[in-house]
Amino acid sequence: MYRIMNKIMDFLEKKFMPIASRIAQIKLLQAIRDGIILTMPLLIVGSLFLILAFLPIPGYDEFMLHNFGKMWRIKLLYPVGVTFDIMALIACIGISYHLAEKHKVDPLSVVAISLSSFLLVTPFNMRNDLIWIFKGIPFEYTGGQGLFVAILISVFSTEIFRLLIQKNIVIKMPPGVPPAVAKTFTALIPALIVLTLSWIIKLFFETTTFLHVHNVVNILLTAPITKIGNTYLGIITIMLIIQLLWSTGLHGSAIIVGIISPMLNTLIDQNRIAFQGGMPIPNIVTTQFIEVWIHIGGSGGTLPLALILAFKAKSRQLKDIGRLSLGPGIFNINEPIIFGMPIVMNPILILPFILSPLVTTTLTYFSMHYGLVPKPSGIIIPWTTPPLLGGFLATGGNIRGALMQLVNIFAAGIIYYPFFKILDKQKCSEELVE
């Protein structure tokens, strides 16, 4: 067994890790990941109001109706609309800003141009006098459904801006002009070219059966990616890659979830809309599916391992690691146990570290698929939310969400335990020699 695991470790270190490291260093992927993270504080705040609007407490609806009138729920959902429904706009701002920073061009100018381009290619309603205004743009295209278009337009606008700056196709002002004014004139030609190209794209698609670029992206990109990612095979593949990356010391969650976050956010928003409207929730796989039910204690579901180490280890070293890791593990922070054991490149623990999330993913996916456990409701909770509470909140206040977490903790513990015994025996022998 040791020989097999050592061969696997050699393969991961020599073949897999260099490729994964190069992917992780791609500026474009980093900018998309960091830009979409900008939406998280708003979505979490919106989720708090969504929870308040649908608290599963007997008599809550009657109490709110009596004290705040029949419009109480609609008014509580106002903040939900201005957070979830402008997700694509915020992502457009964040992605273009971070990508501009990485290219060392003026980020504020790039953000303004990217945002204008996104709104230009997005369909809007026009008044009879041919004057259009922002409120005429449907929210469906500025929320989760427009996220992929926001990414494409952000990259398109930023790259053209960068190229024009590098080719020096700009208006230069004399040295005495204030920097703010000089930047404005520098951005003038890039803004003209980017917006003109966006306008041409808009006019072109209006002459086709697609009507606008959002329909093109949805048919060719969004729908296929979300359909594949929302399947059992899709999520199992995602979890396997995340764990393999972690096994080599790379932050698998940051790399992979950062790449697939547009897909996950689209699925989250679909669930949120269904939950908010009292309709059946369509999707199983979301960010919460991974963070709440699979990564209990952090990537690899290491909270049960920390519990085993703290209360069952005979080795002083392992017991100390378990006690130090238990506190952070409750809040889904597991760097102490991943690098303290270590789990990374450890031939004994690497197998359960990979296997555990695959098993809990399988259990959770099919429990939700067959209706034993509610699907994620679209409510976004902080990834540091402790187990049981996280499962309860992420399902819109259903106790079965918490029970599913408990089942996964036991399942992961069963997987980790025999490997822990091997390591504990080995460490005890080493401590006796010392």
N, C-alpha and C positions, 0 to 999 in steps of 0.2 A: 504493500500500500504506500509506504514511504517513497519507494522508487517511482511509482506512478505519479504521486503528488509532486515530487521534485521535478519530474519531467514536465508536468503541467506548469509549474512555477517558472522553469527555464523558458518554456514557450512564451508565457505571458510577458516575461521580462525582456526577452530578446526580440520577439516579433510583434506582440500586441501593444506593449507600452510605448514604443517609439511612434507608432501610427497614431495612437490615442493622444500622445503629447502634442504632436503636430496639429491635430484637429483642434485641440484645446487652445492653441495659440493663434488660431485664425481670427484676425481682427473683426471681420464681419460677424462671425458667430458670437464673439464676446459682446459686440455692440448690441446685437439683437437681444441677447440674454439680459444685459444690464438695462437696456431700454425698457423691456417689458416689465422688469422688476419695479420700475417707476409706477406702474399701475397698482401694485400690491397694497400700499397703504390705503388708497382710495377704495379698493375692492373690499378690504377688511372692514373699513368703516361702513361701507354700504351693507355688508353682510350683518353687522351688528343691528342695523335698523331692520333688516329683513327678518332677523331672529325675533326682534321685538314685535314685529307685525304678525308673527305666527307662533307666539309662545304656546307650547302644548300644556297649558295649565287649565284645569276645569274652572269654568266661570270667568276666564280672562276676557273672552270676547264680549260677554255681557257687561262686565265692569267697564271696559273701554267704551262700549257703545253708550252706556248710561252717562259716563263722565265727559266724553269728548265728542259725542255725536256720531251719526252714521258715516261720516267721512273720515273717521279716525285712522282706518287702515291705509287709505289712499294717501293721507297726509304723512303717515309714518314712512311710506314708500317713496316720498319725494327724494330723499338722499340716495336711495337705491338707483333712481333714474339718472342722477347726475354723477354717478360713479361707474356703475356697470355699463350704462348706455353711452359713455364717451371713452370706453376702454381703448378703442382704436386710435382716437385722437391723442390720448396721453401716450400710447405706445409710439405713435409717429413722432411726437416731440422727443421722447426718451431715446429712441433708436438713432434718429438723425443727430441728436446732440452728442451722444457717445461716439458715434462713428466719425463725426466731424472732429471731435477731440483727438481721436486716434490718428486722423489724417493731418492734425495740426492746422486746421482752418477754422475760421470764426464760427463757433457753434450756434450763436444766436441768429446769425444771418441764415445759416443752413436750416435751423428749426422753422423760422418764418417762411422760408421758401417751400420746405417740405410740407408744412401744414397747409399752405395755400394750394399746393399741387394736389394733395390728397382731397381737399374739399372740391377742387376743380373737376377731378375725374369721378367724383361721387355724384349720383343723380340728385337733382334738386327740383323742387316745384317752382314754376315761374308764374308771376302774376300777369294779367292781361296786358299791362303796360310794359311788359318785357323787363321789369325790374325784379331781380331775385334777391332774397335775403337769407341769412343763415338759418332761420327757423324753418325754412322750407326744405332743409335736408333731413331725410328720414333717419330716425335714431337707429334703425336696424342696421344701417351701414356705418355708423360711428361706434357701435358696440362690438361685441365679439365676432359678429358676422363679417365685419370689415377689417379684422385684424391682419389677415394675410395681405390685403391690398395696402394697408398702412405700412407693413414691412417692406413690400416691394417699392412703394413710392418713396419711402424714407431712404432706402439704399439708392434708388434711381436718382433722386434729387441731390443727395450728398456726393455721389460719385461724379456726377456732371459738374457740380460746383467745384469739387477738388480738381478735376481735370482742367477746367478753365483757369483756375488760380495757378496751377502748375505751368500751364501754357502762357500765362501772363495775359490772358484775354480779359482784361479788366480796365476800368477807368482809374487812372492814378491821379491823386490830388497832390498839390505842392506840400513840401515838408511842414509848413506852418499851420496847416489845417488841423483842427482837433481830431484825435483818433476816432471818436464816435462818428463824426461826419465822414471821415475818410473810409471807414468800414462800410458805411451806407453806400457810397459811390462804388466801392470795390464790388459790392454784391449786386449792383444794378444790372450789369450784362448777364451774369449767371442767372439772376432771377428772371430776366426777360427770356432767356433761352429755355430754362426749365419749364416755366409756365406756358410758353408757346408750344413746347413739345407735349406737355400734359393736355393742353387745349386740343391739339391735333389728334391725340389718342382718344380723347372724349368724342370729338366729332366723327372720327372713323368708326368707333363702335356704335355710335347712334345710327349709322347707316346699315348695320348688320342686325341679325336676329338676336344677338346678345344684348343689344341696347346700351350696355355700359360695362366697364372693366370689372366691376364687382361680380357680374354674372359669369364672365370668362374665368376669373380666378376661382370662383366657387365650383364651377363645373370641372375645370382642369386640375385644380390644386387642392382647395379646401375640402371638398367632398371626398375625394379618394383618400387623402391623408387621414382625415378624421374617421372614415369608415374602417380603414386598416388598423389605426391606433386604438379604436374602441373594441377590437376583437380580443379574444383570449390569446390567440397566437401573437398578436401585436404587442400586448402588454407583457406577456412572458418574455418575448425577445427584448423588449425595453429593459425589463428588470435584470435579465441575464447580462446585458451589456453594462448596466450600471454596476453590478456586483463585480464583474471582471475588471472594470476600471478601478474600483476601490481596492481590489486585490493587489493591484500594482502600485498603490499609493496615490492614485489620481482621484480627485473628487468626482466620482461617477455621477452623483445627483446633479451637481452644478453643471457638468458638461452636457449630459443627455437631456435632463429636464429643461435646461436652458435652450436646447435645440428644438425640443418638441413642445415647448410652452405655448406657442401660438395655437397648436392643435388642442392642447389641454384647455386653454382658456376659452376656445370656441365651444368645446363640450360643456365646460362649466356654465357658460352663459345660457346655453340651451336648457340645461337643467334648472338654472335659476328662473328662467322665464316660465318653464312648465310648473315649477313649484309655486311660484308667485301667482300663477293663474289657476292653481288647483287641478292641473292636468297630470297624467302619468309622466314620471320622470324618464327621459329616453336613454340616458347614457350611464354606463357603469364606470368607465375609465375617465378619471379627472385627476387633477393635482391632489385633491383630497383623498382619492382612492389610494394613491401611493403614500402620501405623507401620514395619513391617519391610520390606515389598516395594515400597510405593509412595513413601513419604516418605523415601527414602534420602538422607541429608544434610539432611533437613528437608522442609517442605512444598514441593511443586514438584519434588522429587527433584533438588536443586541440587548434590549432591556432584560429579557429573561436570562441571558448569559451573565449580565451584571448581577442579577439576583442570585443565580447559582454560585457565582464566585464569592459573593459577600457572605452567603449563609451555608454553603456546602464545601467550600474549598478547605483542604487540610494544609495546603502550601501557604505559608505566611505571605509570600509575594503575591499570589493570586487573590488571596483574601483581601489584601490591602488594595489591589487594583480594583476589585469588585466594589469595595466600600467607597473608593474615590470616584468610581464611574457611576454609581447608583444615582446620586443626586442629579448630575447633568443628564443621565439617561432618562429620568422621569420627564424631562423637558426635551427629549429627543435630540440630545447632543451627545454624540458617542466618540468624538475624537480621543478622549482619554483611554477608552478601551480598545479602539482600533489601533492606536499607535503605542499604547502602554503595554498591551499584552506581549507583542503586537499581534494583530490579526493580519495586517499587511505582510504578504510574502511568508506567511506561516503555514507550513505544509499540513499541520494538524487541524487548524481552525478554518482554513480557507474553504474546505468542502462544505461544512455546515453554514458558513457565512454566505456562500452562493446558494446552497440548497434551501435554506430557511425562507428567504423571500419568494422563491419559486413555489414552495408549498403553500405559504400564506396567501400569495396571489391567487393560486388555484382555488383554495377554500373560499376566499372572499368573493372572487369573481362569480363562481357558480352559485354561491349562497344568494348573491344579488340577482343573478340571472333567473333563478327559479323562485324569487320572491320571498326567500326566507329572511333576508335582511334588506331594508330599504336602500335604494341607490343614493349616492351623494346628492344632496338637495340643491347644490349650487351655492350654498353658504360657504364663504371662504373664512377659515379660522387660521390664526397664527400657527406655523408649523411647530412651535414650542408648546402647544396645548397638551397637557398631560393625557395619557391614555384613559379611556372610559369617558372622561369629559369630552374628549375630541370626537369619539364615535357618536356620542349623544348629540352634540351640536351639529356635526357635519351631515346628519340625516334629518335635520330639522326638528330635533328633540324626540328621537325615537330610541327607546332603551335597547332595542335589538342592535343598533349600531355600536353601542358600548359592549354588548355581549359578544359581538363578532370580534372586537379587539381582544377580549378576554380569551376567546378560543384561539386566536392567533398567538397570543403570549404563551399559552400552554403548548401549542403545536411547535413553536420555535424552541421552547425550552426542551421538549422531548428530543428534537433534532440535535441541539447543542450538547445535551447532557453526556452521551457516550464519549464524545470527543473531549469534553471537559475532563472526564475521568482519566483519559489517557494523559492529557497534559498535566493534570494535578499529580498523578503518580510520578511523572517524569520530574516535575519541579520539586516534589518532596524528596526524591532521591538526590537531586542536586543540592538541596539544602542540608541534607544529612552529611554529604561529603564535605561541605563547607564547615 
